[in-house]
């Protein structure tokens, strides 16, 4: 079955965003490994997971505390958030 033009447009948009996201993730990973990151890493996992192990230099900001943390984070900094996913 041939996809409709609308389906093709949605697929194109999805894969462009996915590719962009993967490139960004790899860029962040390499900057962290090389010590060149000019951003602040935020670990969005539960505090227990953060304490068990995290990327050096990351700050713990569990998802349920994000709204409060945003009020205290400097607006002139770039932030990269990471977590885990079972999907």
Helices and strands as residue ranges (DSSP letters): H 5-34, E 39-43, H 47-52, E 59-60, G 63-65, H 66-72, E 78-82
